[in-house]
Amino acid sequence: MKERCTALYLLPICQVTEDPPFTHIGLNFAGPLYIEIKNTEDEVKESQKFYVCLFMCAFTQAVHLELTQALSVKSFLLVF
């Protein structure tokens, strides 16, 4: 009996298993973004640098965004 070749065999294993969302992720950072913090009189008080941490689900293609203040391990663990 011949075996049938389907497109299912060409997909990564993380895309053909029934796992909950965000079990298998991709991770990236974007930025820096400069955000101006204003006081009540519309004067710029200060400008702070932020980065966006992107979590991308390999199965559902969903994206989750988190803001972090630095590219350090401590900042990453706070958003993870």
VENWO-V812386 format. One record per backbone hydrogen bond with DSSP energy under -1.0 kcal/mol. NH is the residue of the N-H (numbers start at 0). CO is the residue of the C=O. Records with the same first field share a line. If there is no record, write none. Layout:
# VENWO-V812386
NH: CO ; CO
This chain:
# VENWO-V812386
8: 5
9: 6
14: 11
18: 16
22: 19
25: 55
27: 53
29: 51
32: 49
34: 47
36: 45
38: 42
41: 38
44: 36
45: 36
47: 34
49: 32
50: 67
51: 29
52: 65
53: 27
54: 63
55: 25
56: 61
57: 23
60: 56
63: 54
65: 52
67: 50
75: 71
76: 72
77: 73
78: 74
79: 75
